[in-house]
Each structure stands twice: as C-alpha cells, then as structure tokens.
Amino acid sequence: MNFEERILNDIERCKPILQYRNVEEAQKLIEELCDCYEAYIPGISIRRRVLRKGDTNFTYYLSDLERVKKKLELFVSGGKQLVCKHSESLIVNNSNTNENTNNNTNSNSNSNTIDINILIQNTISEIEDDESLGEKEVEEIISRIREIEKVANTDEKRAGKWKKLKDSFNWLSTKGVDIACKIIPIILKVLEQ
C-alpha cells in the first residue's frame, strides 16, 4: 500500500466513527492519525485532550476527527513534495497536469497554488485550535493571514509581493514567537511563487 492509498484508507476509517458518533474510537483514531502524519502534513496535529471518567460530553472529539479527516482529504487531493522532519523525502505525485501532444507540449501545474492553500488552511486551523489565544487575537491573526493570501493570489513579481508583505512582517514582529513560526512559512511560500 503506497502513501496515498494509506491516507485514503484512513479517511475511510473516519467515516463510520463519525457516522455512529463513537467518541472513544474517535479519540483513539485522532491519536493514531496525528502521530502517523504529523511529520508529513503540516498542521495536522491538534491539541490532545484526555478522556476522563465521569465526563459526559465528548463531542469535541468528533469535531476534531472531522477536522483531521478534512486535512487528510485536502492533502491527498493536492499532491505535493514534502520533506519529513527526519530529512527523508516523500513524494506524493497527484498534481493536475495537462499535456497537449500536437508538436508542442503544454504543461500546466497548479501545485504551488495548492501548496499555499494547504499551508494557509492548516495554519488557520492551528490558530483556531490554539486555546492560549483570545477570540479577538484569533480574528486579528486570521485577518492578517487572509491579507497575505490576497498577495499570494496576485500576478505581481516577487519584489512587488515583498513590498506588500513588509507591513505583515512588521506586524508579525509584535507577536509572539509561536505565531511568527506559524505565519513566516506562509510569507516565504508567497515569495517563492
């Protein structure tokens, strides 16, 4: 079973647990999936919760499992090359490529756009899940990420994008290191395009 097939299999494993709202199985599967994929899929790890006896409302496990499932679906639909934390390379080649075979070959690939979109979605999920941030702070950070996303979607050259992103970098310098570590990769990815 290759990596993509494994992800698809794990997505399928989520469905009955979510359908039958099996909280205990959701907790176990979340642990397993986060441990398995956190080195390959940025932002898949969610805050770990502890199931305690006597507690009666664990529906957040189901929403967490749904979030992990969506991240897996987003990843497998995008296709990208990732570098593991342990310096191994893993290539999942599922990018959309169109080729014309007259005497000319025309290849179009949308992997950069998918990469930045996955990075942005994963970062937003991490920000929303961060219990140490207040509601206003979360809104401010997500708003800034959306501004960066707008710059990413322009056809400007690198210098023009940098000019627009300087304000975001200055804003970022007023935030903590954890927020900076989450947003700087987005800015770098925008400048790579």
Residue frames as qw, qx, qy, qz and C-alpha x, y, z in Angstrom:
[[0.000, 0.892, 0.453, 0.000, 0.00, 0.00, 0.00],
 [0.428, 0.355, -0.032, 0.831, 1.52, 3.33, -1.03],
 [0.131, -0.165, -0.420, 0.883, 1.26, 6.52, 0.99],
 [0.363, -0.033, -0.200, -0.909, -1.72, 7.93, -0.90],
 [0.613, -0.223, -0.694, -0.304, -3.65, 4.65, -0.58],
 [0.414, -0.230, -0.703, 0.531, -2.94, 4.63, 3.14],
 [0.099, 0.095, 0.207, -0.969, -4.34, 8.15, 3.52],
 [0.528, -0.099, -0.433, -0.724, -7.46, 7.18, 1.56],
 [0.588, -0.223, -0.776, 0.049, -7.85, 4.10, 3.77],
 [0.251, -0.214, -0.570, 0.752, -7.54, 6.24, 6.91],
 [0.298, -0.016, -0.085, -0.951, -10.13, 8.69, 5.56],
 [0.626, -0.185, -0.620, -0.435, -12.49, 5.74, 5.13],
 [0.477, -0.199, -0.752, 0.409, -11.77, 4.63, 8.72],
 [0.022, 0.051, 0.318, -0.946, -13.02, 8.02, 9.93],
 [0.395, -0.179, -0.424, -0.795, -16.42, 7.77, 8.26],
 [0.600, -0.400, -0.675, -0.155, -18.14, 5.10, 10.39],
 [0.410, -0.266, -0.531, 0.692, -16.76, 6.58, 13.60],
 [0.088, 0.056, 0.024, -0.994, -18.22, 9.95, 12.67],
 [0.467, -0.227, -0.577, -0.630, -21.45, 8.44, 11.37],
 [0.664, -0.427, -0.614, -0.021, -22.10, 6.47, 14.57],
 [0.197, -0.824, 0.177, -0.501, -20.63, 9.22, 16.78],
 [0.903, -0.259, -0.264, 0.220, -18.27, 6.83, 18.55],
 [0.131, -0.955, 0.211, -0.165, -16.36, 9.20, 20.82],
 [0.712, -0.530, 0.439, 0.143, -13.92, 6.66, 22.29],
 [0.789, 0.245, 0.405, 0.391, -12.91, 5.38, 18.85],
 [0.302, 0.910, 0.068, 0.274, -12.62, 8.99, 17.64],
 [0.376, -0.867, 0.327, 0.010, -10.13, 9.74, 20.41],
 [0.779, -0.241, 0.510, 0.275, -8.04, 6.67, 19.56],
 [0.676, 0.525, 0.368, 0.363, -8.07, 7.36, 15.82],
 [0.080, 0.986, -0.062, 0.135, -7.13, 11.03, 16.29],
 [0.542, -0.693, 0.450, 0.154, -4.09, 9.98, 18.32],
 [0.777, 0.038, 0.544, 0.315, -3.09, 7.42, 15.71],
 [0.535, 0.730, 0.295, 0.305, -3.56, 9.71, 12.69],
 [0.065, -0.982, 0.167, -0.060, -1.77, 12.68, 14.26],
 [0.620, -0.549, 0.517, 0.216, 1.16, 10.50, 15.28],
 [0.755, 0.228, 0.532, 0.307, 1.30, 8.92, 11.83],
 [0.477, 0.688, 0.349, 0.422, 1.04, 12.03, 9.64],
 [0.219, -0.944, -0.073, 0.235, 2.38, 14.96, 11.66],
 [0.499, -0.443, 0.434, 0.605, 5.81, 14.65, 10.06],
 [0.350, 0.207, 0.686, 0.604, 4.28, 14.81, 6.57],
 [0.029, -0.716, -0.527, -0.456, 1.23, 17.05, 6.78],
 [0.178, 0.150, -0.329, 0.915, 1.86, 20.44, 8.39],
 [0.363, -0.169, 0.160, -0.902, -0.76, 21.39, 10.94],
 [0.633, -0.196, -0.666, -0.344, -2.49, 18.03, 11.22],
 [0.399, -0.174, -0.748, 0.501, -1.77, 17.70, 14.93],
 [0.354, -0.699, -0.234, -0.576, -4.47, 19.05, 17.16],
 [0.235, -0.516, 0.580, -0.585, -4.38, 19.71, 20.85],
 [0.458, -0.062, -0.886, 0.028, -4.53, 16.44, 22.72],
 [0.556, -0.443, 0.128, -0.691, -7.42, 16.03, 25.14],
 [0.069, 0.154, -0.947, 0.274, -7.68, 13.49, 27.89],
 [0.616, -0.337, -0.520, -0.486, -10.79, 11.34, 28.23],
 [0.070, -0.258, 0.708, -0.653, -11.72, 11.36, 31.91],
 [0.245, -0.378, -0.893, 0.004, -14.17, 9.08, 33.71],
 [0.063, -0.608, -0.565, 0.555, -17.33, 10.85, 34.73],
 [0.116, 0.380, -0.226, -0.889, -17.22, 13.37, 31.90],
 [0.546, 0.432, 0.695, -0.180, -20.27, 13.11, 29.69],
 [0.497, 0.835, 0.119, -0.204, -19.78, 15.50, 26.77],
 [0.546, -0.383, 0.530, 0.524, -17.02, 14.49, 24.40],
 [0.630, 0.694, 0.349, -0.011, -18.46, 15.71, 21.12],
 [0.060, 0.898, -0.347, -0.263, -15.32, 17.78, 20.56],
 [0.503, -0.288, 0.766, 0.278, -13.51, 14.53, 19.72],
 [0.588, 0.516, 0.613, 0.110, -15.89, 14.09, 16.82],
 [0.289, 0.952, 0.032, -0.093, -15.28, 17.62, 15.55],
 [0.272, -0.723, 0.576, 0.267, -11.52, 17.10, 15.98],
 [0.594, 0.021, 0.766, 0.246, -11.71, 13.85, 13.98],
 [0.502, 0.770, 0.394, 0.015, -13.71, 15.64, 11.28],
 [0.043, 0.946, -0.249, -0.200, -11.01, 18.33, 11.13],
 [0.424, -0.459, 0.730, 0.279, -8.22, 15.73, 10.82],
 [0.621, 0.364, 0.683, 0.129, -10.22, 13.92, 8.12],
 [0.379, 0.908, 0.161, -0.079, -10.60, 17.16, 6.15],
 [0.140, -0.821, 0.489, 0.259, -6.87, 17.83, 6.39],
 [0.543, -0.131, 0.791, 0.250, -6.17, 14.36, 5.02],
 [0.554, 0.634, 0.537, 0.052, -8.66, 14.90, 2.19],
 [0.174, 0.963, -0.096, -0.181, -7.13, 18.28, 1.37],
 [0.324, -0.630, 0.646, 0.285, -3.65, 16.81, 1.36],
 [0.564, 0.067, 0.791, 0.229, -4.44, 13.80, -0.80],
 [0.491, 0.766, 0.414, -0.013, -6.35, 15.95, -3.31],
 [0.058, 0.953, -0.179, -0.236, -3.45, 18.36, -3.70],
 [0.907, 0.224, 0.031, 0.356, -0.33, 16.31, -4.27],
 [0.020, 0.948, -0.279, 0.154, 2.97, 17.80, -3.26],
 [0.724, 0.217, -0.508, 0.413, 6.52, 17.02, -2.29],
 [0.533, -0.812, 0.054, -0.232, 7.17, 17.14, 1.42],
 [0.452, 0.436, -0.660, 0.412, 10.34, 16.88, 3.42],
 [0.750, -0.502, -0.432, 0.008, 9.99, 14.89, 6.61],
 [0.369, -0.892, 0.216, -0.145, 11.38, 16.27, 9.87],
 [0.778, -0.407, 0.433, 0.203, 13.92, 13.45, 9.79],
 [0.014, 0.642, -0.528, -0.555, 15.40, 14.57, 6.43],
 [0.420, 0.174, 0.856, 0.248, 13.64, 11.87, 4.42],
 [0.293, 0.210, -0.278, -0.890, 11.90, 12.93, 1.24],
 [0.385, 0.354, 0.842, -0.131, 8.46, 11.73, 0.42],
 [0.169, 0.153, -0.403, -0.886, 6.88, 12.47, -2.92],
 [0.415, 0.469, 0.740, -0.246, 3.16, 12.23, -3.43],
 [0.026, -0.150, 0.496, 0.855, 2.57, 12.91, -7.08],
 [0.192, 0.578, 0.791, -0.054, -1.07, 13.76, -7.59],
 [0.023, 0.511, -0.004, -0.859, -0.76, 17.19, -9.16],
 [0.602, 0.657, 0.418, -0.176, -3.00, 18.25, -12.02],
 [0.216, -0.451, 0.530, 0.684, -1.08, 18.35, -15.27],
 [0.691, 0.615, 0.291, -0.242, -2.50, 18.91, -18.75],
 [0.358, -0.379, 0.609, 0.598, -0.48, 18.00, -21.82],
 [0.664, 0.645, 0.031, -0.378, -1.15, 18.73, -25.49],
 [0.625, -0.251, 0.635, 0.379, 0.57, 16.41, -27.94],
 [0.627, 0.775, 0.036, -0.067, 0.47, 18.17, -31.27],
 [0.727, 0.383, -0.275, 0.499, 4.09, 19.06, -31.93],
 [0.026, -0.566, 0.378, -0.732, 4.10, 21.25, -28.85],
 [0.531, -0.367, -0.731, 0.221, 3.77, 20.12, -25.28],
 [0.197, -0.595, 0.083, -0.775, 1.93, 22.41, -22.93],
 [0.533, -0.276, -0.738, 0.309, 2.15, 21.53, -19.24],
 [0.277, -0.622, 0.065, -0.730, 0.13, 23.40, -16.64],
 [0.552, -0.211, -0.737, 0.328, 0.51, 22.61, -12.98],
 [0.328, -0.750, -0.082, -0.568, -1.30, 24.11, -10.04],
 [0.757, -0.246, -0.509, 0.328, 0.85, 22.58, -7.27],
 [0.269, 0.153, -0.308, 0.900, 2.18, 25.95, -5.99],
 [0.420, -0.371, -0.098, -0.822, -1.35, 27.25, -5.55],
 [0.818, -0.337, -0.433, -0.174, -2.39, 24.04, -3.82],
 [0.629, -0.016, -0.495, 0.599, 0.69, 24.12, -1.57],
 [0.024, 0.217, -0.238, 0.946, -0.03, 27.67, -0.40],
 [0.606, -0.353, -0.231, -0.675, -3.74, 26.92, 0.07],
 [0.815, -0.246, -0.516, 0.094, -2.98, 23.82, 2.16],
 [0.457, 0.059, -0.427, 0.778, -0.46, 25.77, 4.21],
 [0.215, -0.298, 0.065, -0.928, -2.94, 28.60, 4.81],
 [0.736, -0.347, -0.348, -0.466, -5.82, 26.26, 5.73],
 [0.774, -0.167, -0.527, 0.309, -3.64, 24.25, 8.10],
 [0.282, 0.137, -0.351, 0.882, -2.28, 27.39, 9.76],
 [0.421, -0.357, -0.074, -0.831, -5.77, 28.83, 10.21],
 [0.816, -0.314, -0.451, -0.181, -6.88, 25.55, 11.81],
 [0.632, -0.051, -0.497, 0.593, -3.91, 25.66, 14.18],
 [0.001, 0.242, -0.192, 0.951, -4.70, 29.26, 15.13],
 [0.617, -0.361, -0.235, -0.659, -8.37, 28.43, 15.74],
 [0.848, -0.243, -0.469, 0.035, -7.37, 25.44, 17.89],
 [0.433, 0.231, -0.475, 0.730, -4.88, 27.40, 20.00],
 [0.452, -0.715, -0.534, -0.005, -6.56, 27.77, 23.38],
 [0.490, -0.393, -0.192, 0.754, -3.95, 30.27, 24.56],
 [0.097, 0.135, 0.286, 0.944, -5.27, 32.90, 22.11],
 [0.265, 0.437, 0.501, -0.698, -8.26, 35.11, 22.80],
 [0.515, 0.606, 0.606, 0.020, -11.11, 35.45, 20.32],
 [0.220, 0.947, -0.029, -0.234, -10.04, 38.93, 19.16],
 [0.261, -0.637, 0.644, 0.333, -6.46, 37.79, 18.73],
 [0.551, 0.148, 0.797, 0.199, -7.58, 34.81, 16.64],
 [0.437, 0.808, 0.389, -0.064, -9.69, 37.10, 14.43],
 [0.013, 0.912, -0.284, -0.296, -6.77, 39.53, 14.01],
 [0.384, -0.408, 0.763, 0.322, -4.33, 36.76, 13.04],
 [0.540, 0.375, 0.740, 0.145, -6.74, 35.12, 10.60],
 [0.315, 0.913, 0.176, -0.189, -7.49, 38.51, 9.06],
 [0.099, -0.786, 0.507, 0.339, -3.75, 39.06, 8.53],
 [0.491, -0.084, 0.828, 0.257, -3.38, 35.58, 7.01],
 [0.506, 0.664, 0.551, -0.007, -6.20, 36.42, 4.58],
 [0.154, 0.934, -0.153, -0.283, -4.35, 39.62, 3.59],
 [0.288, -0.515, 0.740, 0.323, -1.23, 37.55, 2.91],
 [0.555, 0.273, 0.780, 0.099, -3.37, 35.14, 0.88],
 [0.418, 0.858, 0.228, -0.192, -4.60, 38.03, -1.29],
 [0.004, -0.809, 0.499, 0.311, -0.99, 38.97, -2.05],
 [0.469, -0.189, 0.841, 0.192, -0.28, 35.32, -2.91],
 [0.543, 0.511, 0.666, 0.008, -3.10, 35.32, -5.45],
 [0.263, 0.881, -0.081, -0.385, -1.77, 38.33, -7.37],
 [0.863, 0.407, 0.105, 0.282, 0.34, 38.03, -10.51],
 [0.028, -0.961, 0.271, -0.041, 2.89, 40.50, -9.21],
 [0.664, 0.426, -0.524, 0.321, 6.57, 39.80, -9.32],
 [0.703, -0.286, -0.509, 0.406, 8.46, 38.84, -6.20],
 [0.271, 0.071, -0.221, 0.934, 9.61, 42.41, -5.46],
 [0.363, -0.368, -0.213, -0.829, 6.04, 43.70, -5.63],
 [0.748, -0.417, -0.500, -0.131, 4.80, 40.98, -3.32],
 [0.596, -0.139, -0.445, 0.654, 7.61, 41.70, -0.87],
 [0.009, 0.263, -0.056, 0.963, 6.67, 45.38, -0.84],
 [0.594, -0.414, -0.275, -0.633, 3.10, 44.45, 0.12],
 [0.826, -0.294, -0.475, 0.069, 4.21, 41.87, 2.69],
 [0.355, 0.311, -0.445, 0.761, 6.58, 44.17, 4.60],
 [0.427, -0.437, 0.137, -0.780, 3.66, 45.52, 6.63],
 [0.910, -0.248, -0.239, -0.230, 2.70, 41.96, 7.61],
 [0.739, 0.125, -0.453, 0.482, 6.27, 41.26, 8.64],
 [0.032, 0.401, -0.344, 0.849, 6.34, 44.40, 10.78],
 [0.703, -0.377, -0.021, -0.603, 3.02, 43.38, 12.37],
 [0.918, -0.062, -0.391, 0.036, 4.40, 39.90, 12.96],
 [0.459, 0.320, -0.510, 0.653, 7.34, 41.32, 14.90],
 [0.339, -0.404, 0.304, -0.793, 4.86, 42.50, 17.56],
 [0.897, -0.190, -0.147, -0.371, 3.53, 38.95, 18.07],
 [0.674, -0.513, 0.529, -0.044, 4.98, 36.05, 19.97],
 [0.046, -0.466, 0.823, 0.322, 7.42, 33.52, 18.57],
 [0.442, 0.201, 0.872, -0.069, 4.73, 30.81, 18.26],
 [0.491, 0.752, 0.311, -0.310, 2.62, 32.98, 15.96],
 [0.150, 0.776, -0.473, -0.389, 5.70, 34.03, 13.98],
 [0.258, -0.267, 0.910, 0.187, 6.67, 30.38, 13.46],
 [0.488, 0.441, 0.745, -0.112, 3.22, 29.69, 12.02],
 [0.399, 0.854, 0.209, -0.261, 3.00, 32.69, 9.69],
 [0.106, -0.712, 0.528, 0.451, 6.56, 33.10, 8.40],
 [0.424, -0.009, 0.847, 0.320, 6.32, 29.88, 6.32],
 [0.418, 0.728, 0.540, -0.057, 3.27, 31.33, 4.56],
 [0.099, 0.923, -0.141, -0.344, 5.11, 34.55, 3.73],
 [0.289, -0.482, 0.724, 0.399, 8.12, 32.59, 2.46],
 [0.485, 0.294, 0.806, 0.170, 5.88, 30.41, 0.30],
 [0.337, 0.874, 0.293, -0.194, 4.24, 33.52, -1.20],
 [0.012, -0.847, 0.387, 0.363, 7.67, 34.91, -2.07],
 [0.467, -0.196, 0.806, 0.306, 8.69, 31.62, -3.72],
 [0.571, 0.572, 0.585, -0.061, 5.87, 31.86, -6.24]]
